[in-house]
C-alpha cells in the first residue's frame, strides 16, 4: 500500500495545484518513482489511497496500468475525509491479498532499501524499518528490537504502555515510513476509530503485539516532503542498493 492521500502542506505552493504524490523529481512524479522501486522488488499488487487532488492520481494510475497491464492497482478513496495513516490502512483492509503481510510505503520517501529482503524476512505482527538518522522524535526498542515506546528528545516527552520506561535504557531509532504489517494486526485495527495515526496504534498496542524494528545500516533515506529536500532529491543520483 502506498500512502498518497496527504495534503502535502510542506510542499506548498506546489501542492496547491497538484497532489504531493504527483510532484516531479527529475522527469518522474514521486508516486511513479516509488511504484518502480517496488516493482523492482517484485511487487505486482498495489493499493493507493487518495484524497487531495485525487483525480490527478486516479488519471495517472489509469494510464500507468494501461502501459503495465501485468500490475494491479486499486484505489482506496478517502476523498470524503482524510483518515490519516492508521485509518487509511483500516479502510483498505478488505482490499489486501488475504493471509499475506502488507508492505506500507509513504509516497514521499526515497531510499536505497532492499525492499524484498525486508518483506521476505521472518515476519512479526509488524516490522518497522528504522535507521540512526538524527531527529527529535525516536521510537524506543528493547534489546531484542521490540517496540516499547516513543520519545521527543527536545521536549522530554515519552509515550509507552510500560510504566517507568527510561529512554536512556532503550535503543533509539528514527522511523523510515516503510513497514510490513501482518493481517492479524490489520484485523485488530477494525476496533479503532475511523481516523487515527498508525504510530499511535503501534504505541498503544506494542505490549500486546510483537512489533519489531529492523535497523538497516548504510540506509540512505530522503523524506521528499518539503521544498529543500525536493531540491536535494532532484540532484540525487539513483540510490545504490545496500546489503542487509
Residue pairs with C-beta under 8 A, 6 or more apart in sequence:
1 46
1 47
1 48
1 49
1 76
1 88
1 89
1 92
1 96
1 102
1 103
1 104
1 105
2 21
2 31
2 34
2 35
2 38
2 46
2 47
2 48
2 49
2 105
2 106
2 107
3 49
3 85
3 88
3 104
3 105
3 106
3 107
3 177
4 19
4 20
4 21
4 31
4 48
4 49
4 50
4 57
4 107
5 49
5 50
5 51
5 52
5 54
5 78
5 82
5 83
5 88
6 20
6 51
6 52
6 82
6 107
6 108
7 15
7 20
7 51
7 52
7 82
8 14
8 15
8 19
8 20
8 23
8 52
8 108
8 225
9 15
10 225
10 226
10 227
11 20
11 23
11 225
11 226
11 227
11 230
14 23
14 227
14 230
15 23
15 52
15 53
17 53
18 53
18 56
19 50
19 52
19 53
19 54
19 56
19 57
20 30
20 52
20 107
20 108
20 225
21 29
21 30
21 31
21 48
21 57
21 107
21 108
22 29
22 30
22 31
22 53
22 56
22 57
22 60
23 29
23 30
23 224
23 230
24 30
25 33
25 110
25 224
25 230
25 233
25 234
26 234
28 36
29 60
30 107
30 108
30 110
30 224
31 48
31 57
31 60
31 107
32 60
32 64
33 110
34 105
34 107
34 109
34 110
35 46
35 64
37 110
37 115
38 46
38 103
38 105
38 115
39 68
39 71
40 115
41 114
41 115
41 116
41 119
42 116
43 103
43 115
44 70
44 71
44 72
45 71
45 72
45 97
46 71
46 72
46 73
46 74
47 74
47 75
47 76
47 92
47 95
47 96
48 57
48 61
48 73
48 74
48 75
48 76
49 75
49 76
49 77
49 78
49 83
49 88
49 91
49 92
50 57
50 58
50 75
50 76
50 77
50 78
50 79
51 78
51 79
51 82
52 82
54 77
54 78
54 79
57 75
58 75
61 73
61 75
64 71
64 73
65 71
65 72
65 73
74 95
76 88
76 91
76 92
76 95
78 88
78 91
81 194
81 195
82 195
83 90
83 91
83 194
83 195
84 195
84 196
84 197
84 198
85 104
85 197
85 198
85 199
86 189
86 192
86 196
86 197
86 198
86 199
86 200
86 201
87 192
87 193
87 194
87 195
87 196
89 102
89 104
89 181
89 186
89 189
89 198
90 186
90 189
90 190
90 192
90 194
90 196
91 194
93 186
93 187
93 189
93 190
96 102
96 183
96 186
98 183
99 183
100 183
101 119
101 123
101 180
101 181
101 182
101 183
102 180
102 181
102 183
102 186
103 115
103 118
103 119
103 178
103 179
103 180
104 178
104 179
104 180
104 181
104 198
105 115
105 177
105 178
106 177
106 178
108 177
108 223
108 224
108 225
109 176
109 177
109 178
109 221
109 222
109 223
109 224
110 221
110 222
110 224
110 233
110 236
110 239
111 176
111 178
111 219
111 220
111 221
111 222
111 239
112 218
112 219
112 220
112 221
112 239
112 240
112 241
112 242
113 129
113 176
113 178
113 216
113 219
113 221
113 241
113 242
114 241
114 242
114 243
114 244
115 178
117 244
118 127
118 129
118 178
118 180
118 214
118 216
118 244
119 180
121 127
121 214
121 244
123 180
123 182
124 182
124 210
124 211
124 212
125 181
125 182
125 184
125 185
125 209
125 210
125 211
126 179
126 180
126 181
126 182
126 185
126 202
126 209
126 210
126 211
126 212
127 179
127 180
127 211
127 212
127 213
127 214
128 139
128 147
128 175
128 176
128 179
128 202
128 211
128 212
128 213
128 214
129 175
129 176
129 178
129 179
129 213
129 214
129 216
129 219
130 139
130 141
130 173
130 174
130 175
130 176
130 213
130 214
130 215
130 216
131 173
131 174
131 176
131 215
131 216
131 219
131 221
132 173
132 174
132 215
133 174
133 219
133 221
134 174
135 174
136 152
136 153
136 154
136 155
137 150
137 151
137 152
137 153
137 174
138 150
138 151
138 153
138 167
138 172
138 173
138 174
139 147
139 149
139 150
139 172
139 173
139 174
139 175
139 213
140 147
140 148
140 149
140 150
140 151
140 158
140 160
140 165
140 167
140 170
140 171
140 172
141 147
141 148
141 170
141 171
141 172
141 173
141 212
141 213
142 148
142 170
142 171
143 171
144 212
145 171
145 212
145 213
145 214
145 215
146 206
146 210
146 211
146 212
147 202
147 203
147 206
147 211
147 212
147 213
148 160
148 162
148 165
148 170
148 206
149 158
149 159
149 160
149 161
149 162
149 165
149 167
149 170
149 203
149 206
150 158
150 159
150 160
150 199
150 203
151 157
151 158
151 159
151 167
151 172
153 167
153 172
158 165
158 167
159 203
160 203
160 206
161 203
161 204
161 205
161 206
161 207
162 207
171 213
173 213
173 215
175 199
176 216
176 219
176 221
177 223
179 198
184 209
185 205
185 209
185 211
188 205
188 209
189 201
192 201
202 211
205 211
216 242
216 244
217 242
218 242
218 243
219 242
220 239
220 242
222 229
222 232
222 233
222 236
223 229
224 230
224 233
